[in-house]
Amino acid sequence: CRMYDFDRNGTMSFQEFLALNKFLQKVQGVFSTLERGVVDFSALRMCMRR
Ligand SMILES: [Ca+2]
């Protein structure tokens, strides 16, 4: 799940998760009128499981 790994160290820290959350909220705000489900939260959950 490198696409969520902002500093590209191979793992997703809690700090990165928070940053990602902020980012996703922004993205969702932009795209929510265009299409719901642009951000796949189930994929993110799989990412966190590792
Ligand atoms: Ca990282």
mmCIF file of the protein (N, C-alpha, C, O) and its ligand, coordinates in Angstrom:
data_MODEL
# 
_entry.id   MODEL 
# 
loop_
_entity.id 
_entity.type 
_entity.pdbx_number_of_molecules 
1 polymer     1 
2 non-polymer 1 
# 
_entity_poly.entity_id                      1 
_entity_poly.type                           'polypeptide(L)' 
_entity_poly.nstd_linkage                   no 
_entity_poly.nstd_monomer                   no 
_entity_poly.pdbx_seq_one_letter_code       CRMYDFDRNGTMSFQEFLALNKFLQKVQGVFSTLERGVVDFSALRMCMRR 
_entity_poly.pdbx_seq_one_letter_code_can   CRMYDFDRNGTMSFQEFLALNKFLQKVQGVFSTLERGVVDFSALRMCMRR 
_entity_poly.pdbx_strand_id                 A 
# 
loop_
_entity_poly_seq.entity_id 
_entity_poly_seq.num 
_entity_poly_seq.mon_id 
_entity_poly_seq.hetero 
1 1  CYS n 
1 2  ARG n 
1 3  MET n 
1 4  TYR n 
1 5  ASP n 
1 6  PHE n 
1 7  ASP n 
1 8  ARG n 
1 9  ASN n 
1 10 GLY n 
1 11 THR n 
1 12 MET n 
1 13 SER n 
1 14 PHE n 
1 15 GLN n 
1 16 GLU n 
1 17 PHE n 
1 18 LEU n 
1 19 ALA n 
1 20 LEU n 
1 21 ASN n 
1 22 LYS n 
1 23 PHE n 
1 24 LEU n 
1 25 GLN n 
1 26 LYS n 
1 27 VAL n 
1 28 GLN n 
1 29 GLY n 
1 30 VAL n 
1 31 PHE n 
1 32 SER n 
1 33 THR n 
1 34 LEU n 
1 35 GLU n 
1 36 ARG n 
1 37 GLY n 
1 38 VAL n 
1 39 VAL n 
1 40 ASP n 
1 41 PHE n 
1 42 SER n 
1 43 ALA n 
1 44 LEU n 
1 45 ARG n 
1 46 MET n 
1 47 CYS n 
1 48 MET n 
1 49 ARG n 
1 50 ARG n 
# 
loop_
_struct_asym.id 
_struct_asym.entity_id 
A 1 
B 2 
# 
loop_
_chem_comp.id 
_chem_comp.type 
_chem_comp.mon_nstd_flag 
ALA 'L-peptide linking' y 
ARG 'L-peptide linking' y 
ASN 'L-peptide linking' y 
ASP 'L-peptide linking' y 
CA  non-polymer         . 
CYS 'L-peptide linking' y 
GLN 'L-peptide linking' y 
GLU 'L-peptide linking' y 
GLY 'peptide linking'   y 
LEU 'L-peptide linking' y 
LYS 'L-peptide linking' y 
MET 'L-peptide linking' y 
PHE 'L-peptide linking' y 
SER 'L-peptide linking' y 
THR 'L-peptide linking' y 
TYR 'L-peptide linking' y 
VAL 'L-peptide linking' y 
# 
_pdbx_entity_nonpoly.entity_id   2 
_pdbx_entity_nonpoly.name        ? 
_pdbx_entity_nonpoly.comp_id     CA 
# 
_pdbx_nonpoly_scheme.asym_id         B 
_pdbx_nonpoly_scheme.entity_id       2 
_pdbx_nonpoly_scheme.mon_id          CA 
_pdbx_nonpoly_scheme.ndb_seq_num     1 
_pdbx_nonpoly_scheme.pdb_seq_num     101 
_pdbx_nonpoly_scheme.auth_seq_num    101 
_pdbx_nonpoly_scheme.pdb_mon_id      CA 
_pdbx_nonpoly_scheme.auth_mon_id     CA 
_pdbx_nonpoly_scheme.pdb_strand_id   A 
_pdbx_nonpoly_scheme.pdb_ins_code    . 
# 
loop_
_atom_site.group_PDB 
_atom_site.id 
_atom_site.type_symbol 
_atom_site.label_atom_id 
_atom_site.label_alt_id 
_atom_site.label_comp_id 
_atom_site.label_asym_id 
_atom_site.label_entity_id 
_atom_site.label_seq_id 
_atom_site.pdbx_PDB_ins_code 
_atom_site.Cartn_x 
_atom_site.Cartn_y 
_atom_site.Cartn_z 
_atom_site.occupancy 
_atom_site.B_iso_or_equiv 
_atom_site.pdbx_formal_charge 
_atom_site.auth_seq_id 
_atom_site.auth_comp_id 
_atom_site.auth_asym_id 
_atom_site.auth_atom_id 
_atom_site.pdbx_PDB_model_num 
ATOM   1   N  N  . CYS A 1 1  ? 0.844   -1.209 0.000  1.00 0.00 ? 1   CYS A N  1 
ATOM   2   C  CA . CYS A 1 1  ? 0.000   0.000  0.000  1.00 0.00 ? 1   CYS A CA 1 
ATOM   3   C  C  . CYS A 1 1  ? 0.867   1.242  0.000  1.00 0.00 ? 1   CYS A C  1 
ATOM   4   O  O  . CYS A 1 1  ? 0.709   2.120  0.849  1.00 0.00 ? 1   CYS A O  1 
ATOM   5   N  N  . ARG A 1 2  ? 1.755   1.314  -0.922 1.00 0.00 ? 2   ARG A N  1 
ATOM   6   C  CA . ARG A 1 2  ? 2.690   2.450  -0.988 1.00 0.00 ? 2   ARG A CA 1 
ATOM   7   C  C  . ARG A 1 2  ? 1.968   3.763  -1.269 1.00 0.00 ? 2   ARG A C  1 
ATOM   8   O  O  . ARG A 1 2  ? 2.456   4.836  -0.913 1.00 0.00 ? 2   ARG A O  1 
ATOM   9   N  N  . MET A 1 3  ? 0.826   3.675  -1.896 1.00 0.00 ? 3   MET A N  1 
ATOM   10  C  CA . MET A 1 3  ? 0.137   4.903  -2.290 1.00 0.00 ? 3   MET A CA 1 
ATOM   11  C  C  . MET A 1 3  ? -0.300  5.711  -1.066 1.00 0.00 ? 3   MET A C  1 
ATOM   12  O  O  . MET A 1 3  ? -0.563  6.908  -1.185 1.00 0.00 ? 3   MET A O  1 
ATOM   13  N  N  . TYR A 1 4  ? -0.382  5.084  0.096  1.00 0.00 ? 4   TYR A N  1 
ATOM   14  C  CA . TYR A 1 4  ? -0.745  5.800  1.306  1.00 0.00 ? 4   TYR A CA 1 
ATOM   15  C  C  . TYR A 1 4  ? 0.466   6.151  2.166  1.00 0.00 ? 4   TYR A C  1 
ATOM   16  O  O  . TYR A 1 4  ? 0.348   6.793  3.209  1.00 0.00 ? 4   TYR A O  1 
ATOM   17  N  N  . ASP A 1 5  ? 1.627   5.714  1.700  1.00 0.00 ? 5   ASP A N  1 
ATOM   18  C  CA . ASP A 1 5  ? 2.836   5.902  2.514  1.00 0.00 ? 5   ASP A CA 1 
ATOM   19  C  C  . ASP A 1 5  ? 3.541   7.190  2.102  1.00 0.00 ? 5   ASP A C  1 
ATOM   20  O  O  . ASP A 1 5  ? 4.343   7.210  1.168  1.00 0.00 ? 5   ASP A O  1 
ATOM   21  N  N  . PHE A 1 6  ? 3.225   8.250  2.812  1.00 0.00 ? 6   PHE A N  1 
ATOM   22  C  CA . PHE A 1 6  ? 3.655   9.571  2.356  1.00 0.00 ? 6   PHE A CA 1 
ATOM   23  C  C  . PHE A 1 6  ? 5.164   9.744  2.380  1.00 0.00 ? 6   PHE A C  1 
ATOM   24  O  O  . PHE A 1 6  ? 5.719   10.372 1.478  1.00 0.00 ? 6   PHE A O  1 
ATOM   25  N  N  . ASP A 1 7  ? 5.833   9.214  3.367  1.00 0.00 ? 7   ASP A N  1 
ATOM   26  C  CA . ASP A 1 7  ? 7.288   9.391  3.418  1.00 0.00 ? 7   ASP A CA 1 
ATOM   27  C  C  . ASP A 1 7  ? 8.029   8.198  2.803  1.00 0.00 ? 7   ASP A C  1 
ATOM   28  O  O  . ASP A 1 7  ? 9.259   8.136  2.813  1.00 0.00 ? 7   ASP A O  1 
ATOM   29  N  N  . ARG A 1 8  ? 7.236   7.243  2.262  1.00 0.00 ? 8   ARG A N  1 
ATOM   30  C  CA . ARG A 1 8  ? 7.807   6.135  1.475  1.00 0.00 ? 8   ARG A CA 1 
ATOM   31  C  C  . ARG A 1 8  ? 8.834   5.304  2.236  1.00 0.00 ? 8   ARG A C  1 
ATOM   32  O  O  . ARG A 1 8  ? 9.834   4.866  1.667  1.00 0.00 ? 8   ARG A O  1 
ATOM   33  N  N  . ASN A 1 9  ? 8.582   5.091  3.514  1.00 0.00 ? 9   ASN A N  1 
ATOM   34  C  CA . ASN A 1 9  ? 9.486   4.234  4.265  1.00 0.00 ? 9   ASN A CA 1 
ATOM   35  C  C  . ASN A 1 9  ? 8.927   2.816  4.354  1.00 0.00 ? 9   ASN A C  1 
ATOM   36  O  O  . ASN A 1 9  ? 9.477   1.982  5.073  1.00 0.00 ? 9   ASN A O  1 
ATOM   37  N  N  . GLY A 1 10 ? 7.847   2.536  3.636  1.00 0.00 ? 10  GLY A N  1 
ATOM   38  C  CA . GLY A 1 10 ? 7.330   1.182  3.561  1.00 0.00 ? 10  GLY A CA 1 
ATOM   39  C  C  . GLY A 1 10 ? 6.267   0.831  4.574  1.00 0.00 ? 10  GLY A C  1 
ATOM   40  O  O  . GLY A 1 10 ? 5.612   -0.205 4.458  1.00 0.00 ? 10  GLY A O  1 
ATOM   41  N  N  . THR A 1 11 ? 6.086   1.690  5.575  1.00 0.00 ? 11  THR A N  1 
ATOM   42  C  CA . THR A 1 11 ? 5.043   1.450  6.567  1.00 0.00 ? 11  THR A CA 1 
ATOM   43  C  C  . THR A 1 11 ? 4.208   2.705  6.750  1.00 0.00 ? 11  THR A C  1 
ATOM   44  O  O  . THR A 1 11 ? 4.624   3.809  6.396  1.00 0.00 ? 11  THR A O  1 
ATOM   45  N  N  . MET A 1 12 ? 3.020   2.511  7.311  1.00 0.00 ? 12  MET A N  1 
ATOM   46  C  CA . MET A 1 12 ? 2.176   3.660  7.553  1.00 0.00 ? 12  MET A CA 1 
ATOM   47  C  C  . MET A 1 12 ? 2.062   3.913  9.051  1.00 0.00 ? 12  MET A C  1 
ATOM   48  O  O  . MET A 1 12 ? 1.474   3.116  9.782  1.00 0.00 ? 12  MET A O  1 
ATOM   49  N  N  . SER A 1 13 ? 2.620   5.008  9.494  1.00 0.00 ? 13  SER A N  1 
ATOM   50  C  CA . SER A 1 13 ? 2.576   5.351  10.905 1.00 0.00 ? 13  SER A CA 1 
ATOM   51  C  C  . SER A 1 13 ? 1.246   6.012  11.237 1.00 0.00 ? 13  SER A C  1 
ATOM   52  O  O  . SER A 1 13 ? 0.479   6.373  10.344 1.00 0.00 ? 13  SER A O  1 
ATOM   53  N  N  . PHE A 1 14 ? 0.984   6.166  12.524 1.00 0.00 ? 14  PHE A N  1 
ATOM   54  C  CA . PHE A 1 14 ? -0.247  6.833  12.945 1.00 0.00 ? 14  PHE A CA 1 
ATOM   55  C  C  . PHE A 1 14 ? -0.256  8.281  12.486 1.00 0.00 ? 14  PHE A C  1 
ATOM   56  O  O  . PHE A 1 14 ? -1.299  8.823  12.121 1.00 0.00 ? 14  PHE A O  1 
ATOM   57  N  N  . GLN A 1 15 ? 0.903   8.892  12.509 1.00 0.00 ? 15  GLN A N  1 
ATOM   58  C  CA . GLN A 1 15 ? 1.010   10.267 12.021 1.00 0.00 ? 15  GLN A CA 1 
ATOM   59  C  C  . GLN A 1 15 ? 0.610   10.344 10.555 1.00 0.00 ? 15  GLN A C  1 
ATOM   60  O  O  . GLN A 1 15 ? -0.108  11.253 10.138 1.00 0.00 ? 15  GLN A O  1 
ATOM   61  N  N  . GLU A 1 16 ? 1.072   9.401  9.803  1.00 0.00 ? 16  GLU A N  1 
ATOM   62  C  CA . GLU A 1 16 ? 0.730   9.367  8.387  1.00 0.00 ? 16  GLU A CA 1 
ATOM   63  C  C  . GLU A 1 16 ? -0.761  9.111  8.200  1.00 0.00 ? 16  GLU A C  1 
ATOM   64  O  O  . GLU A 1 16 ? -1.395  9.662  7.301  1.00 0.00 ? 16  GLU A O  1 
ATOM   65  N  N  . PHE A 1 17 ? -1.297  8.271  9.058  1.00 0.00 ? 17  PHE A N  1 
ATOM   66  C  CA . PHE A 1 17 ? -2.728  7.990  8.988  1.00 0.00 ? 17  PHE A CA 1 
ATOM   67  C  C  . PHE A 1 17 ? -3.530  9.266  9.212  1.00 0.00 ? 17  PHE A C  1 
ATOM   68  O  O  . PHE A 1 17 ? -4.498  9.533  8.500  1.00 0.00 ? 17  PHE A O  1 
ATOM   69  N  N  . LEU A 1 18 ? -3.121  10.053 10.211 1.00 0.00 ? 18  LEU A N  1 
ATOM   70  C  CA . LEU A 1 18 ? -3.821  11.309 10.487 1.00 0.00 ? 18  LEU A CA 1 
ATOM   71  C  C  . LEU A 1 18 ? -3.700  12.265 9.313  1.00 0.00 ? 18  LEU A C  1 
ATOM   72  O  O  . LEU A 1 18 ? -4.674  12.902 8.913  1.00 0.00 ? 18  LEU A O  1 
ATOM   73  N  N  . ALA A 1 19 ? -2.506  12.358 8.770  1.00 0.00 ? 19  ALA A N  1 
ATOM   74  C  CA . ALA A 1 19 ? -2.295  13.230 7.614  1.00 0.00 ? 19  ALA A CA 1 
ATOM   75  C  C  . ALA A 1 19 ? -3.134  12.756 6.442  1.00 0.00 ? 19  ALA A C  1 
ATOM   76  O  O  . ALA A 1 19 ? -3.730  13.557 5.721  1.00 0.00 ? 19  ALA A O  1 
ATOM   77  N  N  . LEU A 1 20 ? -3.173  11.447 6.261  1.00 0.00 ? 20  LEU A N  1 
ATOM   78  C  CA . LEU A 1 20 ? -3.965  10.865 5.191  1.00 0.00 ? 20  LEU A CA 1 
ATOM   79  C  C  . LEU A 1 20 ? -5.439  11.184 5.395  1.00 0.00 ? 20  LEU A C  1 
ATOM   80  O  O  . LEU A 1 20 ? -6.150  11.526 4.450  1.00 0.00 ? 20  LEU A O  1 
ATOM   81  N  N  . ASN A 1 21 ? -5.887  11.067 6.635  1.00 0.00 ? 21  ASN A N  1 
ATOM   82  C  CA . ASN A 1 21 ? -7.278  11.356 6.950  1.00 0.00 ? 21  ASN A CA 1 
ATOM   83  C  C  . ASN A 1 21 ? -7.653  12.776 6.545  1.00 0.00 ? 21  ASN A C  1 
ATOM   84  O  O  . ASN A 1 21 ? -8.690  13.005 5.922  1.00 0.00 ? 21  ASN A O  1 
ATOM   85  N  N  . LYS A 1 22 ? -6.806  13.712 6.905  1.00 0.00 ? 22  LYS A N  1 
ATOM   86  C  CA . LYS A 1 22 ? -7.028  15.110 6.526  1.00 0.00 ? 22  LYS A CA 1 
ATOM   87  C  C  . LYS A 1 22 ? -7.091  15.249 5.015  1.00 0.00 ? 22  LYS A C  1 
ATOM   88  O  O  . LYS A 1 22 ? -7.976  15.900 4.459  1.00 0.00 ? 22  LYS A O  1 
ATOM   89  N  N  . PHE A 1 23 ? -6.124  14.616 4.375  1.00 0.00 ? 23  PHE A N  1 
ATOM   90  C  CA . PHE A 1 23 ? -6.046  14.663 2.916  1.00 0.00 ? 23  PHE A CA 1 
ATOM   91  C  C  . PHE A 1 23 ? -7.308  14.088 2.285  1.00 0.00 ? 23  PHE A C  1 
ATOM   92  O  O  . PHE A 1 23 ? -7.863  14.664 1.349  1.00 0.00 ? 23  PHE A O  1 
ATOM   93  N  N  . LEU A 1 24 ? -7.755  12.947 2.806  1.00 0.00 ? 24  LEU A N  1 
ATOM   94  C  CA . LEU A 1 24 ? -8.925  12.296 2.231  1.00 0.00 ? 24  LEU A CA 1 
ATOM   95  C  C  . LEU A 1 24 ? -10.162 13.159 2.399  1.00 0.00 ? 24  LEU A C  1 
ATOM   96  O  O  . LEU A 1 24 ? -11.013 13.224 1.512  1.00 0.00 ? 24  LEU A O  1 
ATOM   97  N  N  . GLN A 1 25 ? -10.255 13.822 3.546  1.00 0.00 ? 25  GLN A N  1 
ATOM   98  C  CA . GLN A 1 25 ? -11.411 14.677 3.773  1.00 0.00 ? 25  GLN A CA 1 
ATOM   99  C  C  . GLN A 1 25 ? -11.440 15.802 2.754  1.00 0.00 ? 25  GLN A C  1 
ATOM   100 O  O  . GLN A 1 25 ? -12.499 16.173 2.247  1.00 0.00 ? 25  GLN A O  1 
ATOM   101 N  N  . LYS A 1 26 ? -10.273 16.335 2.464  1.00 0.00 ? 26  LYS A N  1 
ATOM   102 C  CA . LYS A 1 26 ? -10.179 17.383 1.444  1.00 0.00 ? 26  LYS A CA 1 
ATOM   103 C  C  . LYS A 1 26 ? -10.603 16.837 0.092  1.00 0.00 ? 26  LYS A C  1 
ATOM   104 O  O  . LYS A 1 26 ? -11.424 17.430 -0.608 1.00 0.00 ? 26  LYS A O  1 
ATOM   105 N  N  . VAL A 1 27 ? -10.033 15.706 -0.256 1.00 0.00 ? 27  VAL A N  1 
ATOM   106 C  CA . VAL A 1 27 ? -10.329 15.096 -1.551 1.00 0.00 ? 27  VAL A CA 1 
ATOM   107 C  C  . VAL A 1 27 ? -11.809 14.776 -1.658 1.00 0.00 ? 27  VAL A C  1 
ATOM   108 O  O  . VAL A 1 27 ? -12.436 15.034 -2.685 1.00 0.00 ? 27  VAL A O  1 
ATOM   109 N  N  . GLN A 1 28 ? -12.361 14.216 -0.600 1.00 0.00 ? 28  GLN A N  1 
ATOM   110 C  CA . GLN A 1 28 ? -13.774 13.864 -0.629 1.00 0.00 ? 28  GLN A CA 1 
ATOM   111 C  C  . GLN A 1 28 ? -14.639 15.097 -0.790 1.00 0.00 ? 28  GLN A C  1 
ATOM   112 O  O  . GLN A 1 28 ? -15.651 15.073 -1.490 1.00 0.00 ? 28  GLN A O  1 
ATOM   113 N  N  . GLY A 1 29 ? -14.233 16.180 -0.134 1.00 0.00 ? 29  GLY A N  1 
ATOM   114 C  CA . GLY A 1 29 ? -14.979 17.412 -0.275 1.00 0.00 ? 29  GLY A CA 1 
ATOM   115 C  C  . GLY A 1 29 ? -15.008 17.873 -1.721 1.00 0.00 ? 29  GLY A C  1 
ATOM   116 O  O  . GLY A 1 29 ? -16.020 18.378 -2.206 1.00 0.00 ? 29  GLY A O  1 
ATOM   117 N  N  . VAL A 1 30 ? -13.898 17.694 -2.396 1.00 0.00 ? 30  VAL A N  1 
ATOM   118 C  CA . VAL A 1 30 ? -13.800 18.119 -3.787 1.00 0.00 ? 30  VAL A CA 1 
ATOM   119 C  C  . VAL A 1 30 ? -14.616 17.216 -4.706 1.00 0.00 ? 30  VAL A C  1 
ATOM   120 O  O  . VAL A 1 30 ? -15.300 17.684 -5.616 1.00 0.00 ? 30  VAL A O  1 
ATOM   121 N  N  . PHE A 1 31 ? -14.531 15.921 -4.449 1.00 0.00 ? 31  PHE A N  1 
ATOM   122 C  CA . PHE A 1 31 ? -15.116 14.972 -5.387 1.00 0.00 ? 31  PHE A CA 1 
ATOM   123 C  C  . PHE A 1 31 ? -16.516 14.489 -5.015 1.00 0.00 ? 31  PHE A C  1 
ATOM   124 O  O  . PHE A 1 31 ? -17.172 13.811 -5.805 1.00 0.00 ? 31  PHE A O  1 
ATOM   125 N  N  . SER A 1 32 ? -16.967 14.835 -3.825 1.00 0.00 ? 32  SER A N  1 
ATOM   126 C  CA . SER A 1 32 ? -18.234 14.260 -3.363 1.00 0.00 ? 32  SER A CA 1 
ATOM   127 C  C  . SER A 1 32 ? -19.382 14.617 -4.293 1.00 0.00 ? 32  SER A C  1 
ATOM   128 O  O  . SER A 1 32 ? -20.326 13.842 -4.447 1.00 0.00 ? 32  SER A O  1 
ATOM   129 N  N  . THR A 1 33 ? -19.304 15.774 -4.906 1.00 0.00 ? 33  THR A N  1 
ATOM   130 C  CA . THR A 1 33 ? -20.382 16.159 -5.818 1.00 0.00 ? 33  THR A CA 1 
ATOM   131 C  C  . THR A 1 33 ? -20.265 15.441 -7.150 1.00 0.00 ? 33  THR A C  1 
ATOM   132 O  O  . THR A 1 33 ? -21.247 15.315 -7.882 1.00 0.00 ? 33  THR A O  1 
ATOM   133 N  N  . LEU A 1 34 ? -19.067 14.970 -7.464 1.00 0.00 ? 34  LEU A N  1 
ATOM   134 C  CA . LEU A 1 34 ? -18.859 14.288 -8.738 1.00 0.00 ? 34  LEU A CA 1 
ATOM   135 C  C  . LEU A 1 34 ? -19.179 12.814 -8.621 1.00 0.00 ? 34  LEU A C  1 
ATOM   136 O  O  . LEU A 1 34 ? -19.948 12.265 -9.410 1.00 0.00 ? 34  LEU A O  1 
ATOM   137 N  N  . GLU A 1 35 ? -18.581 12.181 -7.627 1.00 0.00 ? 35  GLU A N  1 
ATOM   138 C  CA . GLU A 1 35 ? -18.786 10.741 -7.482 1.00 0.00 ? 35  GLU A CA 1 
ATOM   139 C  C  . GLU A 1 35 ? -18.488 10.301 -6.058 1.00 0.00 ? 35  GLU A C  1 
ATOM   140 O  O  . GLU A 1 35 ? -17.419 10.591 -5.520 1.00 0.00 ? 35  GLU A O  1 
ATOM   141 N  N  . ARG A 1 36 ? -19.427 9.609  -5.460 1.00 0.00 ? 36  ARG A N  1 
ATOM   142 C  CA . ARG A 1 36 ? -19.198 9.023  -4.133 1.00 0.00 ? 36  ARG A CA 1 
ATOM   143 C  C  . ARG A 1 36 ? -18.325 7.786  -4.278 1.00 0.00 ? 36  ARG A C  1 
ATOM   144 O  O  . ARG A 1 36 ? -18.387 7.086  -5.289 1.00 0.00 ? 36  ARG A O  1 
ATOM   145 N  N  . GLY A 1 37 ? -17.524 7.524  -3.274 1.00 0.00 ? 37  GLY A N  1 
ATOM   146 C  CA . GLY A 1 37 ? -16.725 6.315  -3.301 1.00 0.00 ? 37  GLY A CA 1 
ATOM   147 C  C  . GLY A 1 37 ? -15.437 6.455  -4.079 1.00 0.00 ? 37  GLY A C  1 
ATOM   148 O  O  . GLY A 1 37 ? -14.827 5.453  -4.453 1.00 0.00 ? 37  GLY A O  1 
ATOM   149 N  N  . VAL A 1 38 ? -15.013 7.684  -4.329 1.00 0.00 ? 38  VAL A N  1 
ATOM   150 C  CA . VAL A 1 38 ? -13.727 7.892  -4.975 1.00 0.00 ? 38  VAL A CA 1 
ATOM   151 C  C  . VAL A 1 38 ? -12.617 7.378  -4.075 1.00 0.00 ? 38  VAL A C  1 
ATOM   152 O  O  . VAL A 1 38 ? -11.650 6.769  -4.535 1.00 0.00 ? 38  VAL A O  1 
ATOM   153 N  N  . VAL A 1 39 ? -12.778 7.638  -2.771 1.00 0.00 ? 39  VAL A N  1 
ATOM   154 C  CA . VAL A 1 39 ? -11.800 7.160  -1.808 1.00 0.00 ? 39  VAL A CA 1 
ATOM   155 C  C  . VAL A 1 39 ? -12.268 5.824  -1.249 1.00 0.00 ? 39  VAL A C  1 
ATOM   156 O  O  . VAL A 1 39 ? -13.352 5.721  -0.676 1.00 0.00 ? 39  VAL A O  1 
ATOM   157 N  N  . ASP A 1 40 ? -11.452 4.824  -1.421 1.00 0.00 ? 40  ASP A N  1 
ATOM   158 C  CA . ASP A 1 40 ? -11.840 3.479  -1.033 1.00 0.00 ? 40  ASP A CA 1 
ATOM   159 C  C  . ASP A 1 40 ? -11.341 3.176  0.377  1.00 0.00 ? 40  ASP A C  1 
ATOM   160 O  O  . ASP A 1 40 ? -10.178 2.827  0.578  1.00 0.00 ? 40  ASP A O  1 
ATOM   161 N  N  . PHE A 1 41 ? -12.238 3.317  1.341  1.00 0.00 ? 41  PHE A N  1 
ATOM   162 C  CA . PHE A 1 41 ? -11.831 3.131  2.725  1.00 0.00 ? 41  PHE A CA 1 
ATOM   163 C  C  . PHE A 1 41 ? -11.555 1.671  3.064  1.00 0.00 ? 41  PHE A C  1 
ATOM   164 O  O  . PHE A 1 41 ? -10.763 1.388  3.962  1.00 0.00 ? 41  PHE A O  1 
ATOM   165 N  N  . SER A 1 42 ? -12.188 0.754  2.369  1.00 0.00 ? 42  SER A N  1 
ATOM   166 C  CA . SER A 1 42 ? -11.917 -0.662 2.614  1.00 0.00 ? 42  SER A CA 1 
ATOM   167 C  C  . SER A 1 42 ? -10.482 -0.997 2.221  1.00 0.00 ? 42  SER A C  1 
ATOM   168 O  O  . SER A 1 42 ? -9.829  -1.811 2.875  1.00 0.00 ? 42  SER A O  1 
ATOM   169 N  N  . ALA A 1 43 ? -9.996  -0.374 1.160  1.00 0.00 ? 43  ALA A N  1 
ATOM   170 C  CA . ALA A 1 43 ? -8.611  -0.584 0.749  1.00 0.00 ? 43  ALA A CA 1 
ATOM   171 C  C  . ALA A 1 43 ? -7.666  -0.034 1.808  1.00 0.00 ? 43  ALA A C  1 
ATOM   172 O  O  . ALA A 1 43 ? -6.625  -0.622 2.100  1.00 0.00 ? 43  ALA A O  1 
ATOM   173 N  N  . LEU A 1 44 ? -8.046  1.097  2.374  1.00 0.00 ? 44  LEU A N  1 
ATOM   174 C  CA . LEU A 1 44 ? -7.226  1.687  3.430  1.00 0.00 ? 44  LEU A CA 1 
ATOM   175 C  C  . LEU A 1 44 ? -7.175  0.769  4.644  1.00 0.00 ? 44  LEU A C  1 
ATOM   176 O  O  . LEU A 1 44 ? -6.123  0.620  5.265  1.00 0.00 ? 44  LEU A O  1 
ATOM   177 N  N  . ARG A 1 45 ? -8.292  0.161  4.984  1.00 0.00 ? 45  ARG A N  1 
ATOM   178 C  CA . ARG A 1 45 ? -8.325  -0.729 6.134  1.00 0.00 ? 45  ARG A CA 1 
ATOM   179 C  C  . ARG A 1 45 ? -7.419  -1.935 5.914  1.00 0.00 ? 45  ARG A C  1 
ATOM   180 O  O  . ARG A 1 45 ? -6.724  -2.369 6.833  1.00 0.00 ? 45  ARG A O  1 
ATOM   181 N  N  . MET A 1 46 ? -7.425  -2.464 4.725  1.00 0.00 ? 46  MET A N  1 
ATOM   182 C  CA . MET A 1 46 ? -6.520  -3.569 4.398  1.00 0.00 ? 46  MET A CA 1 
ATOM   183 C  C  . MET A 1 46 ? -5.079  -3.126 4.538  1.00 0.00 ? 46  MET A C  1 
ATOM   184 O  O  . MET A 1 46 ? -4.206  -3.889 4.953  1.00 0.00 ? 46  MET A O  1 
ATOM   185 N  N  . CYS A 1 47 ? -4.857  -1.884 4.185  1.00 0.00 ? 47  CYS A N  1 
ATOM   186 C  CA . CYS A 1 47 ? -3.519  -1.304 4.276  1.00 0.00 ? 47  CYS A CA 1 
ATOM   187 C  C  . CYS A 1 47 ? -3.061  -1.269 5.727  1.00 0.00 ? 47  CYS A C  1 
ATOM   188 O  O  . CYS A 1 47 ? -1.904  -1.568 6.023  1.00 0.00 ? 47  CYS A O  1 
ATOM   189 N  N  . MET A 1 48 ? -3.956  -0.909 6.622  1.00 0.00 ? 48  MET A N  1 
ATOM   190 C  CA . MET A 1 48 ? -3.595  -0.757 8.032  1.00 0.00 ? 48  MET A CA 1 
ATOM   191 C  C  . MET A 1 48 ? -3.350  -2.104 8.686  1.00 0.00 ? 48  MET A C  1 
ATOM   192 O  O  . MET A 1 48 ? -2.633  -2.184 9.683  1.00 0.00 ? 48  MET A O  1 
ATOM   193 N  N  . ARG A 1 49 ? -3.936  -3.168 8.141  1.00 0.00 ? 49  ARG A N  1 
ATOM   194 C  CA . ARG A 1 49 ? -3.886  -4.474 8.782  1.00 0.00 ? 49  ARG A CA 1 
ATOM   195 C  C  . ARG A 1 49 ? -2.496  -5.083 8.793  1.00 0.00 ? 49  ARG A C  1 
ATOM   196 O  O  . ARG A 1 49 ? -2.156  -5.871 9.675  1.00 0.00 ? 49  ARG A O  1 
ATOM   197 N  N  . ARG A 1 50 ? -1.707  -4.714 7.816  1.00 0.00 ? 50  ARG A N  1 
ATOM   198 C  CA . ARG A 1 50 ? -0.388  -5.310 7.709  1.00 0.00 ? 50  ARG A CA 1 
ATOM   199 C  C  . ARG A 1 50 ? 0.473   -4.911 8.901  1.00 0.00 ? 50  ARG A C  1 
ATOM   200 O  O  . ARG A 1 50 ? 1.631   -5.319 8.991  1.00 0.00 ? 50  ARG A O  1 
HETATM 201 CA CA . CA  B 2 .  ? 5.693   6.038  6.091  1.00 0.00 2 101 CA  A CA 1 
# 
